[in-house]
Amino acid sequence: MKTVSANNAAHLLLDSTTLTLLIKVVRTDGQVFGFTNNDVDVVSSSVTYEANTGHISQSAIDSSSKPNVDHTEWEGLLSASAITETALRNGVWDNADVRLRIINRAAPTDGVIKVARGRFGNIGVGRNSFTTEFRRMTQALTEKILEMYSPKCRADFCDSRCGLDIANYRYLVRVASTISDSVFITETVSATVSGLSVDDYFLDGTVLWQTGANASTTMEVISHVGSTQKISIFLPTNYTVEDGDEFYLARGCPKTLIACASTYVNIANMRAEPYLPGIDALETPSAPP
């Protein structure tokens, strides 16, 4: 149940109101942004909400008791100061925490009216604008949170369950020459990388861009040719790769028993059941004695 102050409750009953919508967005990097449909900036709880300049607008909020994605369409104009195309394409705004509040701008001390809270979902970028889903908090109840038995490790390489340190398996390299936005030739920057000359040494690994237009984005490695130091990534980069762009090239893990036991000597932390018979084995009738 949502509660409002007595003054706000009385104000809501009026034919003409001075209500203002406040949209507070907290990105995963901790930066806080505020937007409002008011014609001047509004300050509430030490957050400055920028006046409506086309940053964000939304359709009517459709909330229900069902744990589905809210039918709320968010639209906005790209802005050089707040929401840029580069930041959107690089995932900076992904999964940002969003809180909708209403205040009486004529009497802000009457408190706020909580409308909804959720996160940004899928984001689409147009020529001069963007759209995104608004996923309310109950949407998380539809996601699977339990693990299932599997022959491959369920931990992510070098996460807290894996226990290994990614710093021991990634190296700073740069683009020596570009073949396409998903294929390029590399060279080391500061240290010799012995595995760079071994085919598929970085297969299943990642590329984390440090400089250039793609800085802060992470890509998956699908092929590594040691003789030419050619790296191929799963998807093309959002922006053109330039010669000299630097990135961390990290090894990956196929999450198999052999990789855990032999390649990384980390079998104690393997989160898998490699010897458990699969469904096919259980359902296949055994040969008569």
N, C-alpha and C positions, 0 to 999 in steps of 0.2 A: 504494500500500500504506500502511495506517495502522500506526503504531508506538505502543507503549505502554511505560511503564517496567516494569522487572522486578517491582517491588512491586505495581503495578496489575494486571499480568498474573496474578500469584499470587492477588490479591484476587478477580479475576473468576471464578476456579475454585471459590470458596467457595460453600456452599449458601446462606449468609446474608451479604449485603453491606451496606455503608453508602454506596452510590453515590448521587450527587445530580446531577440534570440542571441544567445552566446554559444559559440562553438569553440571548445578548447581542444587542441590537438597536441598530444605528447608523443613525439617520435621515439623510436626505440633507442636512439642515441641520447635521449634525455632532453632534447631541445623542445621548448614549449611555444606554441603559436596560438593566437586567439583571433577569431573572426566574428563579426556581428553584422546583422542586416540593418543596423542603425546608420544614420547619415553622418554621425561623428563617432570618434573612438570612444570606447567605454572601458573603464578600469574597474575590475572586480577581483577581490582577493589577490591583489598585487599582480594580476595579469592584465595586460593591455590588449583589448580586443579591437582589431583594426576595423574601421568603418567599411561598409559594403563597397568594395571596388571590383567585384566580380571574382574574388578569390574562390569562394565556395558558396554554392546554393544547393538546395535540396528539394526534392518533391515532398508531398505530404507523407508524414511518418506513419507507417502501417505496422502496428505492433499487435502481437497476439500471444496466447499462452503456449503456442507451439514452438519448439526449439529449432526453427528454421531461420534462414537468412532473412532479415527484414526487407520488405519491399520498399526500400528507400534508395533513390537514385541521387547520387551526389555528382554535381557538375561544377566545374570551376575554370577560370582562365589562368593561363600560365603567367607567372609574375617573376620579374628579375630579382625582386627582393625577398619573396617568400617561397613560392612553389615553382620551381624551374623544371624544364623538360629533362635536363640532365639528371637532376636529383630523382625525379620520378622513374626514369628508365633505369637508373642505377639502384633502385630499390630502397632509397633512403626513407621514403614515406610508407613502405610496406608495413602492414600490421601496426600502424600507429594507433594509439589509444585516443578515442574520441568521446567527449562528454558534451551533451547538449543541455543547456540551462536557459531559463527565461527569468528576466528580472524586470521590475518596473523602473524604467530609466528616470522617472520623475521622483521615485522614492527608493533608491538602491539599498537603503538600510533595512527595507522590509524583508530582505533575504532573497534567495534564489528558489526557483521552482525547477526541480530535477525532471527532465523530460526523458532522456535515454542515455545509455552508455554502451559503447561497443568498440569495434576496430575497423580500420579500412580493410576491405577485401581485395578482390581483383581490381587492378588499376589499368585503365586504357588511356593512351596519350594520343591526342589528335594534333592537328596543325597548330592551333593556338589554345587548345583547351584539353581538359582531362575529365574522365569519369571514374567513379569507383563505387564499389558496394559498401554498404554500411552493415557490418555484421554485429548484431547485438550479443551480449554476454552469453545468453542461453544457447547460442549456436554452437558453443564449445561442447555442449552435452551430446551433440550428434557425432562427435569424433571418437574414434577408437582409441582407448588408452591402455588396453591390456596387450601383452605380448603373447605370441604364439610360438610353439616349438618350431625350430627351423634348423636345417643343417648348416646354414651360414650364420656368422656372428651378427647379432642384432645391435651391437654397439657401433657407434661411429668412430672411425679411425682417429685416435688420439683424443677422444673425449674422456670425461671423468671415469667412465666404466672401463674403457680400453686401458687407461693408465699410462700410455706412452706420451711423450712430449713432442708436439709437432715441430718445435724449434730444431729438433735433431733430424728432421726429415724434409725440411724445406730450404730452398736456396734462392738467393736474389740473382735474377738473370735479366737480360734485356733483349729486345727484338733487334736482331741483326738485319733482317730483311723480311718483308711482308709478301706473302703469296696471295692471301685473301684475309677477310676479317675473321676467319676461323682456322687459318693455317699460316704459320710463320716460322722462320729460322731464328734460333736463339743463340746467345753467347753469354758466358758468365760475367758477373760484374766484379765481385770482390774475392771469391774463393773458387778453387777448382772443384768441380762436381764430377766425381769419378763415374757416377751412374749415367751422366748425360750422354755418354757414348754407347750405352747399352740399350738395345731395342726394348721398348715398352717398360723401361725402368720406372717411368712416371705414369704408366697406364692406371686409370681409375683415380689419378691424382687431381689436383686442382691448380688453377692459375688465379692468383689474387693480385689484381692490378694495383700498382702503387703510384704510377704517374700516367700522364696522358688523359684523354677524354673519358676513358673507362675506369679511372681510379676508383677504388673501393668496391668494385664488382668482382665476383668470383665465378669462374667458369670450370667446367669439368673436362679433363683430358681424356680423349678417346683413342689417341694414337701418338706414339713417340718413336721416331726413327733415329736411332743412336748415331749412325754414320754421318748423317747430315744435321743432326740436332734439330730436326723438324718436329714441331708440336702441332697437333690438331685438337681443337676443342669441339665439344658437342654442339654448341650453338654459336652462330656468328655474334660478335660483340655488338653492343648497341651503337658504338661509334667507331670510326675508322681507326685501325691500329697503325701507328706511325713507327718508323724506325727509331730506335732509342727508347721507346716506352719500356719501363721497368716493371717487373712483377715477381712475386714469390711463386716459385714452382715447387709444389709439394708432392711427395709421394702419396700413393693411395694404397688401399688394401682390398683384395678380392674377398676378404672375410671367410676364407676357407681354412680348414684344419691345417693344411700344409703351410699356408701363409702365417698363421698364428704360431705354429710350432717351430717352423724352420726359418722363415724369412725374418720375422720380428722377435722370435723367442719370447712369446707372450701368451703361451697356452693357458697359463693360470687365470688370465683375465678374459678368455674367450667366452662369449655369451651365445652358445649354440649347443645343439645336440647332434653332432655329426654321425653318431652311431645309432641313432634312433631310426628304426625302419619307417619308410614312408608309407603312404596309403596304398600305393601300388603293390608294395611287398606284402602288406598285411592282407590284401584282398586276393592275391595270387594263390591259387590252391597248390599245396605242396605235392611233390611226386609221391606216389604210393611206395611203401617200403618194399 
